[in-house]
């Protein structure tokens, strides 16, 4: 499910990682997005605060299992997971529709995820798996040859492994630049110094 969430999230959303590959993929695939996937885009991008937990707690090896887990969310958990949207200035339409229809409305969401996967991700899935397996093999080789710390240091430029067994994230120093408009539109944000 993470590959779907990350694929449909707007660039400034926490689900979307900064990735040149993702951006290239998205430019090629967005014209193929089926209309049935609209609820997926709406829900994932309804708030920059995140997505309902029932979308993230469905982690599994297979997308079909994850979708079945989402469809099996009990009513109390469903409504509890949507509660954080009450803090938004205006309740997103998709959230209102989900609340009104209850867990029955999740079928529309999971059908959209499946349609999006089949249309935009499945054709690339063998390449994605090959890259993932190559990355896993590289990290295993690095860990075997240079140690776990060396492998962890390669995960992200802002992560650093410390000998006392702590993986730390080093926040970049702020350069005094503000990015405006990223949350307000899909146009390029304006840079203000």
Buried (B, 14 or more C-beta within 10 A) or exposed (E): BEBBBBBBBBBBBEBBEEEEEBEEBBEEBEEEBBEBBBBBBBBBBBBBEBBBBBBBBBEEEEBEEBBEBBBEBEEEBBBBBBEBBEEEEEEBEBBEBBBEEEBEBBEBBBBBBBBBBEBBBEEBEEEBEEEEEEEEEEBEEBBEEEEBBEBBBBEEEEEBBEEEEEBEEEEEEEEEEEEEBBEEEEEEBEEEE
